[in-house]
Amino acid sequence: MNKILLIDDENTNRILLGKILSLEGYEVRQAEDRFSALAALRKNNDVQVIICDVFLPDGNGVDMVPELQKMAPEAKIILLTGHGNIADGVQAIKNGAFDYLIKGDDNRKIIPLVSRAMDEAAKGLKGRNAVKKEEKWSGNGFTSVIGRSTSIQQVVAMAKKVAASDICVLLTGETGTGKEVFAKAIHQESPRKDKPFLAINCSAFSKELLESELFGHKAGSFTGALKDKKGLFEEANGGTIFLDEVGEMEFSLQAKLLRVLESSEFIKVGDTRTTKVDVRIIAATNRDLKKEIDLKQFREDLYFRLSVFQLELPPLRERKGDVRLLAQYFIDRFSQKMRGRQIGIQNSCFPLMEAYSWPGNIRELRNVIERALIVCDDEIVPDDLPLDLQMVHPASTATGEFDLATVERNHIAKILSYTHGNKTETARLLKIGLTTLYRKIEEYGIQV
């Protein structure tokens, strides 16, 4: 990740901007014209961001956007020009450019803009990876569900009962409560366990792409459809398909999903014939689908088909007794991988964790443990936890002598030291914007 192709025929500008971007931790490749840029992409198209001058000796950057996208589909394209006009800017965005900047006037915007483009490229990659194909899951059913609290054990008991049947299951609850873990466990303990389990995040795709991913398409049905493609329903035949964030599905596409539920058949994009499948559907959402029905955002008939059996997963704040178990599970899971040895945790961390509300639920707890394993020394101590956790209890630090600003300054400095001054990586680990990090560095006088 963090690879940039910089295209500009003005050597001074290109070399200077390339140096600035390199100092920000990016790997920068340079090209001076359209020909050399395309040659570079043919050789290696793994860049995440392309920064291209509009006026090149052998091409126009605005017109090149579709060509660049075709050669580097993962990349976000930023156009730079010394003579900007509204018409070019509008056309650039229409052609698929990420943004359009004027040289000189927008110099202060380029670094934050590149950071945003990198984030968007990462999200796009995540979306493409949101289709998870697992022919045989290596888990052990509900033993993968960590927790002894009454609330989670009640859900497990109900899930075990429905697993043996073949009906649709709708998993509801807040983001990060472990809906995919439950979907896999239900599949693993069902008669379909030896057949494929395929998962897709419905929020990660546009309507057109999601329709193609789910149902497949025929060659020539749209631009870029060079050959026939099987959809997930066809590939999951005999097994289970997990539709995560089903509440994000476009209203018009919901009718096609309803048809699969009612008749076990669908029509591929660009096809005229129906395809029969035998697939069990498990869906999940963090939305209130009844409210979405009232707002005409979700089909009522589809809701009733999906929610034949509904399970609501409790948020982590309602199962505080499981926080210690989950934290230790993630420490055991990631210690060897991240530190090469087992890392411990001070008992003083657990009162803070158990008092915290965990708005991001289990996913947030996992992220907290991963970050703590990065910044800790010999064991995880309260100071290795995020500020939100440190401040949740009066004994937020070992001595209680630091105010919030001091704790924040020390934490930022520690992460900067860990990343060897890479501000882009530091901002990612701190989960703040790059511009916010610059402001904090200046505000606290941190020496990088």
Residue pairs with C-beta under 8 A, 6 or more apart in sequence:
1 48
1 118
1 121
1 122
2 25
2 26
2 27
2 48
2 118
2 424
3 26
3 27
3 29
3 46
3 47
3 48
3 49
4 21
4 26
4 27
4 28
4 29
4 47
4 48
4 49
4 50
4 51
4 114
5 29
5 30
5 31
5 37
5 40
5 41
5 47
5 49
5 50
5 51
5 72
5 75
6 14
6 17
6 18
6 21
6 28
6 29
6 30
6 31
6 51
7 30
7 31
7 32
7 33
7 34
7 37
7 50
7 51
7 52
7 53
7 56
7 61
8 14
8 17
8 30
8 32
8 51
8 52
8 53
8 80
9 32
9 33
9 53
9 55
9 56
9 57
10 53
11 32
13 103
14 30
14 32
15 30
17 51
17 110
18 28
18 30
20 111
21 28
21 111
21 114
22 28
24 111
24 114
24 422
24 423
24 424
25 422
25 423
25 424
25 425
26 49
26 114
26 424
29 40
29 47
31 37
31 39
31 40
33 56
33 57
33 58
33 59
34 56
34 58
34 59
34 64
35 58
37 52
37 68
38 67
38 71
41 47
41 68
41 71
41 72
42 71
45 71
45 72
45 74
45 75
46 72
46 74
47 72
47 74
47 75
48 74
48 75
48 76
48 117
48 118
48 121
48 122
49 75
49 76
49 77
49 78
49 98
49 114
49 117
49 118
49 121
50 68
50 72
50 75
50 76
50 77
50 78
51 78
51 80
51 114
52 61
52 64
52 68
52 77
52 78
52 79
52 80
53 61
53 79
53 80
53 81
54 60
54 61
54 62
54 79
54 80
54 81
54 88
54 92
55 61
55 81
55 82
55 83
56 64
61 79
61 80
61 81
61 92
62 79
62 88
62 91
62 92
62 95
62 97
63 95
65 77
65 79
65 92
65 95
65 96
65 97
66 95
66 96
68 75
68 77
69 75
69 77
69 96
74 121
74 124
74 125
75 121
76 98
76 117
76 118
76 120
76 121
77 96
77 97
77 98
78 97
78 98
78 99
78 100
78 101
78 110
78 113
78 114
78 117
79 92
79 97
79 99
79 100
79 101
80 101
80 102
80 103
81 88
81 100
81 101
81 102
81 103
82 102
82 103
82 104
84 100
84 101
84 102
88 100
89 100
92 100
93 99
93 100
98 117
98 120
99 113
99 117
101 109
101 110
101 113
111 434
112 433
112 434
112 435
115 424
115 427
115 433
115 434
118 424
123 204
126 204
127 201
127 204
127 205
128 204
130 199
130 200
130 201
130 204
130 205
130 244
131 198
131 199
131 200
131 213
131 232
132 198
132 199
132 200
133 196
133 198
133 235
134 184
134 196
134 197
134 198
134 199
135 196
135 197
136 194
137 184
137 187
137 188
137 193
137 197
139 184
139 185
139 188
140 188
141 163
141 185
141 188
141 189
142 156
142 159
142 160
142 185
142 189
144 181
144 184
144 185
145 152
145 156
145 178
145 181
145 182
145 185
146 322
146 325
146 326
146 329
147 153
147 319
147 322
147 325
147 326
148 321
148 322
148 325
149 314
149 318
149 319
149 320
149 321
149 322
151 314
151 318
151 319
152 313
152 314
152 319
152 322
155 182
155 311
155 312
155 313
155 314
158 311
159 169
159 182
159 185
159 186
159 311
160 189
162 169
162 186
162 309
162 311
163 185
163 186
163 187
163 189
163 190
164 189
164 190
164 191
165 190
165 309
166 190
166 191
166 192
166 280
167 308
167 309
168 261
168 280
168 281
168 282
168 283
168 305
168 306
168 307
168 308
168 309
169 183
169 186
169 282
169 283
169 308
169 309
169 310
169 311
170 282
170 283
170 284
170 285
170 306
170 307
170 308
170 309
170 310
170 311
171 179
171 182
171 183
171 282
171 283
171 284
171 285
171 310
171 311
171 312
171 313
172 284
172 285
172 286
172 289
172 310
172 311
172 312
172 313
173 179
173 286
173 312
173 313
173 314
173 315
174 286
174 313
174 315
174 361
175 286
175 360
175 361
175 363
176 316
176 360
176 361
176 362
176 363
176 364
177 313
177 314
177 315
177 316
177 361
177 362
178 313
178 361
178 362
179 244
179 284
179 313
180 199
180 242
180 244
180 284
182 311
182 313
183 197
183 199
183 240
183 242
183 244
183 282
183 284
184 197
184 242
186 240
186 282
187 193
187 197
187 239
187 240
187 242
187 280
187 282
188 197
190 240
190 280
192 238
192 239
192 240
192 280
195 236
195 237
195 238
195 239
195 240
196 235
196 236
196 237
196 238
196 239
196 240
197 236
197 239
197 240
197 242
198 232
198 235
198 236
198 239
198 240
198 241
198 242
199 241
199 242
199 244
200 210
200 213
200 214
200 232
200 241
200 242
200 243
200 244
201 244
201 245
202 210
202 243
202 244
202 245
202 246
202 247
202 248
202 249
203 244
203 245
203 248
204 245
205 213
207 250
207 252
207 253
208 222
210 249
210 250
210 253
211 253
211 256
211 269
212 222
212 225
212 229
212 231
212 269
213 231
213 232
214 231
214 232
214 233
214 256
214 257
215 231
215 233
215 234
215 256
215 266
215 267
215 268
215 269
215 275
216 228
216 229
216 230
216 231
216 233
216 234
216 268
216 269
216 275
217 225
217 228
217 229
217 231
217 268
217 269
217 270
217 271
218 225
218 228
218 268
218 269
218 270
218 271
219 225
219 226
219 227
219 228
219 270
220 270
221 268
221 269
221 270
221 271
222 269
222 270
225 269
225 270
231 266
231 268
232 241
233 241
233 260
233 266
233 275
233 277
233 279
234 275
234 277
236 277
236 279
237 277
237 278
237 279
238 278
238 279
239 279
239 280
240 279
240 280
240 281
240 282
241 279
241 280
241 281
241 282
242 282
242 283
242 284
243 249
243 257
243 281
243 282
243 283
243 284
244 283
244 284
245 284
245 285
245 286
246 283
246 284
246 285
246 306
247 285
247 286
247 287
247 289
247 292
247 298
248 285
248 287
249 257
251 296
251 297
251 298
251 299
254 298
254 299
254 302
255 299
255 302
256 266
256 267
257 302
258 299
258 301
258 302
258 305
259 265
259 266
260 266
260 277
260 279
260 281
261 281
261 302
261 305
261 306
262 305
264 276
264 277
264 278
264 279
265 274
265 275
265 276
265 277
266 274
266 275
266 277
267 273
267 274
267 275
268 275
281 306
283 306
289 298
289 303
289 307
290 303
292 298
293 299
293 300
293 303
315 358
315 361
316 322
316 323
316 326
316 358
316 361
316 362
316 364
316 365
317 357
317 358
320 354
323 350
323 353
323 354
323 358
323 365
324 350
324 353
324 354
326 362
326 365
327 345
327 349
327 350
327 353
327 365
327 369
328 345
330 365
330 366
330 369
330 370
331 343
331 344
331 345
331 369
331 373
331 380
332 342
334 369
334 370
334 373
335 341
335 342
335 343
335 373
336 342
338 370
338 373
338 374
339 373
343 373
343 376
343 378
343 379
343 380
344 378
344 379
344 380
345 372
345 379
345 380
346 379
346 380
346 381
346 382
348 381
348 382
348 395
348 398
349 380
349 381
349 382
349 385
351 393
351 395
352 382
352 385
352 389
352 390
352 392
352 393
352 396
353 365
353 385
353 389
355 392
355 393
356 388
356 389
356 392
358 364
358 365
360 367
368 385
368 386
368 389
369 380
371 386
371 429
372 380
372 384
372 385
373 380
374 418
374 429
375 384
375 414
375 415
375 418
376 384
381 398
382 389
382 390
382 396
382 397
382 398
383 390
383 397
383 398
383 407
383 410
383 411
387 404
387 407
387 408
387 411
390 396
390 397
390 407
391 404
391 407
394 400
396 407
397 407
402 410
405 444
408 440
408 444
409 440
409 444
409 446
411 430
412 426
412 430
412 437
412 440
412 441
412 444
412 446
413 444
413 446
415 426
415 429
415 430
416 423
416 426
416 441
416 446
416 448
418 429
419 425
419 426
419 429
421 448
423 434
423 437
423 438
423 441
423 448
424 434
426 437
427 433
427 434
427 436
427 437
430 437
432 440
440 446
441 448
